[in-house]
């Protein structure tokens, strides 16, 4: 019973995790650049995870919104030498769904 109560209190103390997606200039396109970004963001309280998609030239920062915010993350990236453009701020967006034909699996997009 105490373990359950402890787990619930830890969960309540944790803030809302969000993912900030940014494009950087210059682009993070190497392992060395990714390491530089990760090292700088590690100094920002609340940053939980940093991933880079080299193909799309995007950086994904998972953070605890109770401990940090978008402005602090962008400032840390600037300190590392990167200008940023926010692609997504962690706010869920509606996804447009295309109906799929159950028999063939093909999408049923209407042609105009």
TORNUVO-831432 format. One record per atom (N, C-alpha, C): residue number from 1; residue in one letter; atom name; x, y, z. Coordinates in steps of 0.2 Angstrom, whole numbers, m for minus. Layout:
N
+-----+----+----+-------+-------+-------+
|   i | aa | at |     u |     v |     w |
+-----+----+----+-------+-------+-------+
| NUM |  A | CA |     X |     Y |     Z |
...
+-----+----+----+-------+-------+-------+
***
This chain:
112
+-----+----+----+-------+-------+-------+
|   i | aa | at |     u |     v |     w |
+-----+----+----+-------+-------+-------+
|   1 |  X |  N |     4 |    m6 |     0 |
|   1 |  X | CA |     0 |     0 |     0 |
|   1 |  X |  C |     4 |     6 |     0 |
|   2 |  X |  N |    10 |     6 |     4 |
|   2 |  X | CA |    14 |    12 |     4 |
|   2 |  X |  C |    18 |    13 |    m2 |
|   3 |  X |  N |    19 |     7 |    m6 |
|   3 |  X | CA |    23 |     8 |   m12 |
|   3 |  X |  C |    18 |    11 |   m17 |
|   4 |  X |  N |    12 |    10 |   m17 |
|   4 |  X | CA |     7 |    13 |   m22 |
|   4 |  X |  C |     7 |    20 |   m20 |
|   5 |  X |  N |     6 |    22 |   m14 |
|   5 |  X | CA |     5 |    29 |   m12 |
|   5 |  X |  C |    12 |    33 |   m14 |
|   6 |  X |  N |    18 |    30 |   m13 |
|   6 |  X | CA |    24 |    33 |   m15 |
|   6 |  X |  C |    24 |    34 |   m23 |
|   7 |  X |  N |    22 |    29 |   m27 |
|   7 |  X | CA |    22 |    30 |   m34 |
|   7 |  X |  C |    17 |    35 |   m36 |
|   8 |  X |  N |    12 |    36 |   m33 |
|   8 |  X | CA |     7 |    41 |   m35 |
|   8 |  X |  C |    10 |    48 |   m33 |
|   9 |  X |  N |    13 |    48 |   m28 |
|   9 |  X | CA |    16 |    55 |   m26 |
|   9 |  X |  C |    21 |    57 |   m31 |
|  10 |  X |  N |    25 |    52 |   m33 |
|  10 |  X | CA |    31 |    54 |   m38 |
|  10 |  X |  C |    28 |    56 |   m44 |
|  11 |  X |  N |    23 |    52 |   m47 |
|  11 |  X | CA |    19 |    54 |   m53 |
|  11 |  X |  C |    16 |    61 |   m53 |
|  12 |  X |  N |    13 |    62 |   m47 |
|  12 |  X | CA |    10 |    69 |   m47 |
|  12 |  X |  C |    15 |    75 |   m47 |
|  13 |  X |  N |    21 |    73 |   m44 |
|  13 |  X | CA |    26 |    78 |   m44 |
|  13 |  X |  C |    30 |    79 |   m50 |
|  14 |  X |  N |    30 |    74 |   m55 |
|  14 |  X | CA |    32 |    75 |   m61 |
|  14 |  X |  C |    28 |    80 |   m65 |
|  15 |  X |  N |    31 |    84 |   m69 |
|  15 |  X | CA |    27 |    89 |   m73 |
|  15 |  X |  C |    25 |    86 |   m80 |
|  16 |  X |  N |    22 |    90 |   m84 |
|  16 |  X | CA |    19 |    87 |   m90 |
|  16 |  X |  C |    25 |    87 |   m95 |
|  17 |  X |  N |    26 |    81 |   m98 |
|  17 |  X | CA |    32 |    81 |  m103 |
|  17 |  X |  C |    29 |    83 |  m110 |
|  18 |  X |  N |    33 |    87 |  m113 |
|  18 |  X | CA |    32 |    89 |  m119 |
|  18 |  X |  C |    38 |    88 |  m124 |
|  19 |  X |  N |    36 |    89 |  m130 |
|  19 |  X | CA |    42 |    88 |  m135 |
|  19 |  X |  C |    42 |    94 |  m140 |
|  20 |  X |  N |    48 |    98 |  m140 |
|  20 |  X | CA |    49 |   103 |  m144 |
|  20 |  X |  C |    53 |   101 |  m150 |
|  21 |  X |  N |    50 |   103 |  m156 |
|  21 |  X | CA |    54 |   101 |  m162 |
|  21 |  X |  C |    56 |   107 |  m165 |
|  22 |  X |  N |    62 |   107 |  m167 |
|  22 |  X | CA |    65 |   113 |  m170 |
|  22 |  X |  C |    70 |   112 |  m176 |
|  23 |  X |  N |    70 |   116 |  m180 |
|  23 |  X | CA |    75 |   116 |  m186 |
|  23 |  X |  C |    81 |   121 |  m183 |
|  24 |  X |  N |    87 |   119 |  m184 |
|  24 |  X | CA |    92 |   123 |  m182 |
|  24 |  X |  C |    96 |   126 |  m188 |
|  25 |  X |  N |   100 |   131 |  m187 |
|  25 |  X | CA |   104 |   134 |  m192 |
|  25 |  X |  C |   110 |   136 |  m189 |
|  26 |  X |  N |   116 |   133 |  m190 |
|  26 |  X | CA |   117 |   128 |  m195 |
|  26 |  X |  C |   113 |   121 |  m193 |
|  27 |  X |  N |   112 |   117 |  m198 |
|  27 |  X | CA |   108 |   111 |  m197 |
|  27 |  X |  C |   113 |   106 |  m193 |
|  28 |  X |  N |   110 |   102 |  m188 |
|  28 |  X | CA |   113 |    97 |  m184 |
|  28 |  X |  C |   113 |    91 |  m189 |
|  29 |  X |  N |   119 |    90 |  m192 |
|  29 |  X | CA |   119 |    85 |  m197 |
|  29 |  X |  C |   125 |    80 |  m196 |
|  30 |  X |  N |   128 |    80 |  m190 |
|  30 |  X | CA |   133 |    75 |  m188 |
|  30 |  X |  C |   133 |    73 |  m181 |
|  31 |  X |  N |   136 |    68 |  m179 |
|  31 |  X | CA |   136 |    65 |  m173 |
|  31 |  X |  C |   139 |    70 |  m168 |
|  32 |  X |  N |   145 |    74 |  m170 |
|  32 |  X | CA |   148 |    79 |  m166 |
|  32 |  X |  C |   143 |    85 |  m165 |
|  33 |  X |  N |   139 |    87 |  m170 |
|  33 |  X | CA |   135 |    92 |  m169 |
|  33 |  X |  C |   129 |    90 |  m164 |
|  34 |  X |  N |   127 |    84 |  m164 |
|  34 |  X | CA |   122 |    81 |  m160 |
|  34 |  X |  C |   124 |    81 |  m153 |
|  35 |  X |  N |   131 |    79 |  m152 |
|  35 |  X | CA |   134 |    79 |  m145 |
|  35 |  X |  C |   134 |    85 |  m142 |
|  36 |  X |  N |   136 |    90 |  m146 |
|  36 |  X | CA |   137 |    97 |  m144 |
|  36 |  X |  C |   130 |   100 |  m142 |
|  37 |  X |  N |   125 |    99 |  m145 |
|  37 |  X | CA |   118 |   101 |  m144 |
|  37 |  X |  C |   116 |    97 |  m137 |
|  38 |  X |  N |   117 |    91 |  m137 |
|  38 |  X | CA |   115 |    87 |  m131 |
|  38 |  X |  C |   119 |    89 |  m125 |
|  39 |  X |  N |   125 |    90 |  m125 |
|  39 |  X | CA |   129 |    93 |  m120 |
|  39 |  X |  C |   127 |   100 |  m117 |
|  40 |  X |  N |   125 |   104 |  m122 |
|  40 |  X | CA |   122 |   111 |  m120 |
|  40 |  X |  C |   115 |   110 |  m116 |
|  41 |  X |  N |   111 |   106 |  m119 |
|  41 |  X | CA |   104 |   105 |  m117 |
|  41 |  X |  C |   104 |   101 |  m110 |
|  42 |  X |  N |   109 |    97 |  m109 |
|  42 |  X | CA |   110 |    94 |  m102 |
|  42 |  X |  C |   110 |    99 |   m97 |
|  43 |  X |  N |   113 |   104 |   m98 |
|  43 |  X | CA |   114 |   110 |   m93 |
|  43 |  X |  C |   107 |   113 |   m91 |
|  44 |  X |  N |   102 |   112 |   m95 |
|  44 |  X | CA |    95 |   115 |   m94 |
|  44 |  X |  C |    91 |   111 |   m90 |
|  45 |  X |  N |    89 |   113 |   m84 |
|  45 |  X | CA |    85 |   109 |   m80 |
|  45 |  X |  C |    78 |   107 |   m83 |
|  46 |  X |  N |    76 |   101 |   m83 |
|  46 |  X | CA |    70 |    99 |   m85 |
|  46 |  X |  C |    70 |    95 |   m92 |
|  47 |  X |  N |    76 |    96 |   m96 |
|  47 |  X | CA |    77 |    92 |  m102 |
|  47 |  X |  C |    78 |    85 |  m100 |
|  48 |  X |  N |    74 |    81 |  m103 |
|  48 |  X | CA |    74 |    74 |  m102 |
|  48 |  X |  C |    78 |    70 |  m108 |
|  49 |  X |  N |    77 |    72 |  m114 |
|  49 |  X | CA |    79 |    68 |  m120 |
|  49 |  X |  C |    80 |    73 |  m126 |
|  50 |  X |  N |    86 |    71 |  m129 |
|  50 |  X | CA |    87 |    75 |  m135 |
|  50 |  X |  C |    89 |    70 |  m141 |
|  51 |  X |  N |    85 |    71 |  m147 |
|  51 |  X | CA |    86 |    67 |  m152 |
|  51 |  X |  C |    87 |    71 |  m159 |
|  52 |  X |  N |    91 |    69 |  m163 |
|  52 |  X | CA |    91 |    73 |  m170 |
|  52 |  X |  C |    90 |    69 |  m176 |
|  53 |  X |  N |    86 |    71 |  m180 |
|  53 |  X | CA |    84 |    68 |  m186 |
|  53 |  X |  C |    88 |    71 |  m192 |
|  54 |  X |  N |    94 |    68 |  m194 |
|  54 |  X | CA |    98 |    71 |  m199 |
|  54 |  X |  C |    95 |    72 |  m205 |
|  55 |  X |  N |    90 |    68 |  m208 |
|  55 |  X | CA |    87 |    68 |  m214 |
|  55 |  X |  C |    83 |    74 |  m214 |
|  56 |  X |  N |    79 |    75 |  m209 |
|  56 |  X | CA |    74 |    81 |  m209 |
|  56 |  X |  C |    77 |    87 |  m206 |
|  57 |  X |  N |    83 |    86 |  m204 |
|  57 |  X | CA |    86 |    92 |  m200 |
|  57 |  X |  C |    82 |    95 |  m195 |
|  58 |  X |  N |    80 |    90 |  m190 |
|  58 |  X | CA |    76 |    93 |  m185 |
|  58 |  X |  C |    79 |    90 |  m178 |
|  59 |  X |  N |    78 |    94 |  m173 |
|  59 |  X | CA |    80 |    91 |  m166 |
|  59 |  X |  C |    74 |    91 |  m162 |
|  60 |  X |  N |    73 |    85 |  m158 |
|  60 |  X | CA |    67 |    84 |  m154 |
|  60 |  X |  C |    70 |    84 |  m147 |
|  61 |  X |  N |    67 |    89 |  m143 |
|  61 |  X | CA |    69 |    90 |  m136 |
|  61 |  X |  C |    63 |    88 |  m132 |
|  62 |  X |  N |    63 |    82 |  m128 |
|  62 |  X | CA |    58 |    81 |  m123 |
|  62 |  X |  C |    60 |    84 |  m116 |
|  63 |  X |  N |    55 |    88 |  m114 |
|  63 |  X | CA |    56 |    91 |  m108 |
|  63 |  X |  C |    50 |    91 |  m103 |
|  64 |  X |  N |    52 |    93 |   m96 |
|  64 |  X | CA |    47 |    93 |   m91 |
|  64 |  X |  C |    45 |   101 |   m91 |
|  65 |  X |  N |    38 |   102 |   m93 |
|  65 |  X | CA |    36 |   109 |   m93 |
|  65 |  X |  C |    35 |   112 |   m86 |
|  66 |  X |  N |    36 |   108 |   m81 |
|  66 |  X | CA |    36 |   111 |   m74 |
|  66 |  X |  C |    43 |   114 |   m72 |
|  67 |  X |  N |    48 |   112 |   m76 |
|  67 |  X | CA |    55 |   114 |   m74 |
|  67 |  X |  C |    58 |   119 |   m80 |
|  68 |  X |  N |    56 |   118 |   m86 |
|  68 |  X | CA |    58 |   123 |   m91 |
|  68 |  X |  C |    53 |   124 |   m96 |
|  69 |  X |  N |    55 |   128 |  m101 |
|  69 |  X | CA |    50 |   130 |  m106 |
|  69 |  X |  C |    54 |   131 |  m113 |
|  70 |  X |  N |    50 |   132 |  m118 |
|  70 |  X | CA |    53 |   133 |  m125 |
|  70 |  X |  C |    58 |   139 |  m125 |
|  71 |  X |  N |    57 |   144 |  m122 |
|  71 |  X | CA |    62 |   150 |  m122 |
|  71 |  X |  C |    69 |   148 |  m119 |
|  72 |  X |  N |    69 |   144 |  m114 |
|  72 |  X | CA |    75 |   142 |  m111 |
|  72 |  X |  C |    79 |   137 |  m115 |
|  73 |  X |  N |    75 |   133 |  m119 |
|  73 |  X | CA |    78 |   128 |  m123 |
|  73 |  X |  C |    81 |   131 |  m129 |
|  74 |  X |  N |    77 |   136 |  m132 |
|  74 |  X | CA |    80 |   140 |  m138 |
|  74 |  X |  C |    86 |   144 |  m136 |
|  75 |  X |  N |    86 |   147 |  m130 |
|  75 |  X | CA |    92 |   151 |  m127 |
|  75 |  X |  C |    98 |   146 |  m127 |
|  76 |  X |  N |    97 |   140 |  m124 |
|  76 |  X | CA |   102 |   135 |  m123 |
|  76 |  X |  C |   105 |   133 |  m130 |
|  77 |  X |  N |   101 |   132 |  m135 |
|  77 |  X | CA |   103 |   131 |  m142 |
|  77 |  X |  C |   107 |   137 |  m145 |
|  78 |  X |  N |   105 |   143 |  m143 |
|  78 |  X | CA |   108 |   149 |  m146 |
|  78 |  X |  C |   115 |   149 |  m143 |
|  79 |  X |  N |   115 |   147 |  m136 |
|  79 |  X | CA |   122 |   148 |  m133 |
|  79 |  X |  C |   127 |   142 |  m136 |
|  80 |  X |  N |   124 |   137 |  m139 |
|  80 |  X | CA |   128 |   132 |  m142 |
|  80 |  X |  C |   130 |   134 |  m149 |
|  81 |  X |  N |   127 |   140 |  m151 |
|  81 |  X | CA |   129 |   142 |  m158 |
|  81 |  X |  C |   124 |   140 |  m163 |
|  82 |  X |  N |   117 |   139 |  m161 |
|  82 |  X | CA |   112 |   137 |  m166 |
|  82 |  X |  C |   106 |   142 |  m166 |
|  83 |  X |  N |   104 |   145 |  m171 |
|  83 |  X | CA |    98 |   148 |  m172 |
|  83 |  X |  C |    93 |   143 |  m173 |
|  84 |  X |  N |    86 |   144 |  m171 |
|  84 |  X | CA |    81 |   139 |  m171 |
|  84 |  X |  C |    75 |   142 |  m174 |
|  85 |  X |  N |    71 |   137 |  m177 |
|  85 |  X | CA |    65 |   139 |  m180 |
|  85 |  X |  C |    60 |   133 |  m177 |
|  86 |  X |  N |    55 |   135 |  m173 |
|  86 |  X | CA |    51 |   130 |  m170 |
|  86 |  X |  C |    46 |   127 |  m175 |
|  87 |  X |  N |    46 |   120 |  m175 |
|  87 |  X | CA |    42 |   116 |  m180 |
|  87 |  X |  C |    36 |   114 |  m176 |
|  88 |  X |  N |    37 |   112 |  m170 |
|  88 |  X | CA |    31 |   110 |  m166 |
|  88 |  X |  C |    33 |   111 |  m159 |
|  89 |  X |  N |    28 |   114 |  m155 |
|  89 |  X | CA |    29 |   116 |  m148 |
|  89 |  X |  C |    27 |   111 |  m143 |
|  90 |  X |  N |    25 |   105 |  m145 |
|  90 |  X | CA |    23 |   100 |  m140 |
|  90 |  X |  C |    15 |   100 |  m139 |
|  91 |  X |  N |    12 |   104 |  m142 |
|  91 |  X | CA |     5 |   104 |  m142 |
|  91 |  X |  C |     2 |    99 |  m147 |
|  92 |  X |  N |    m2 |    95 |  m145 |
|  92 |  X | CA |    m5 |    90 |  m150 |
|  92 |  X |  C |    m9 |    93 |  m155 |
|  93 |  X |  N |    m8 |    91 |  m161 |
|  93 |  X | CA |   m12 |    93 |  m167 |
|  93 |  X |  C |   m16 |    88 |  m170 |
|  94 |  X |  N |   m22 |    90 |  m172 |
|  94 |  X | CA |   m26 |    85 |  m175 |
|  94 |  X |  C |   m23 |    82 |  m182 |
|  95 |  X |  N |   m24 |    76 |  m183 |
|  95 |  X | CA |   m21 |    73 |  m189 |
|  95 |  X |  C |   m27 |    71 |  m193 |
|  96 |  X |  N |   m26 |    73 |  m200 |
|  96 |  X | CA |   m31 |    72 |  m205 |
|  96 |  X |  C |   m31 |    64 |  m206 |
|  97 |  X |  N |   m36 |    61 |  m206 |
|  97 |  X | CA |   m37 |    54 |  m207 |
|  97 |  X |  C |   m40 |    53 |  m214 |
|  98 |  X |  N |   m37 |    48 |  m218 |
|  98 |  X | CA |   m40 |    46 |  m224 |
|  98 |  X |  C |   m43 |    40 |  m224 |
|  99 |  X |  N |   m49 |    39 |  m226 |
|  99 |  X | CA |   m52 |    32 |  m225 |
|  99 |  X |  C |   m49 |    27 |  m229 |
| 100 |  X |  N |   m48 |    21 |  m227 |
| 100 |  X | CA |   m45 |    15 |  m230 |
| 100 |  X |  C |   m50 |    10 |  m232 |
| 101 |  X |  N |   m50 |     7 |  m238 |
| 101 |  X | CA |   m54 |     2 |  m240 |
| 101 |  X |  C |   m52 |    m4 |  m236 |
| 102 |  X |  N |   m56 |    m7 |  m232 |
| 102 |  X | CA |   m55 |   m13 |  m228 |
| 102 |  X |  C |   m53 |   m19 |  m232 |
| 103 |  X |  N |   m55 |   m20 |  m238 |
| 103 |  X | CA |   m54 |   m26 |  m242 |
| 103 |  X |  C |   m47 |   m25 |  m245 |
| 104 |  X |  N |   m45 |   m20 |  m248 |
| 104 |  X | CA |   m39 |   m19 |  m252 |
| 104 |  X |  C |   m33 |   m16 |  m248 |
| 105 |  X |  N |   m35 |   m12 |  m243 |
| 105 |  X | CA |   m30 |    m8 |  m239 |
| 105 |  X |  C |   m28 |    m1 |  m242 |
| 106 |  X |  N |   m31 |     0 |  m248 |
| 106 |  X | CA |   m30 |     6 |  m252 |
| 106 |  X |  C |   m34 |    12 |  m249 |
| 107 |  X |  N |   m31 |    18 |  m249 |
| 107 |  X | CA |   m34 |    24 |  m247 |
| 107 |  X |  C |   m39 |    26 |  m251 |
| 108 |  X |  N |   m45 |    29 |  m249 |
| 108 |  X | CA |   m50 |    31 |  m253 |
| 108 |  X |  C |   m51 |    38 |  m254 |
| 109 |  X |  N |   m45 |    41 |  m256 |
| 109 |  X | CA |   m45 |    49 |  m257 |
| 109 |  X |  C |   m49 |    50 |  m263 |
| 110 |  X |  N |   m53 |    56 |  m262 |
| 110 |  X | CA |   m57 |    58 |  m268 |
| 110 |  X |  C |   m53 |    62 |  m273 |
| 111 |  X |  N |   m54 |    60 |  m279 |
| 111 |  X | CA |   m51 |    64 |  m285 |
| 111 |  X |  C |   m55 |    69 |  m287 |
| 112 |  X |  N |   m52 |    75 |  m288 |
| 112 |  X | CA |   m56 |    81 |  m290 |
| 112 |  X |  C |   m55 |    82 |  m297 |
+-----+----+----+-------+-------+-------+
***
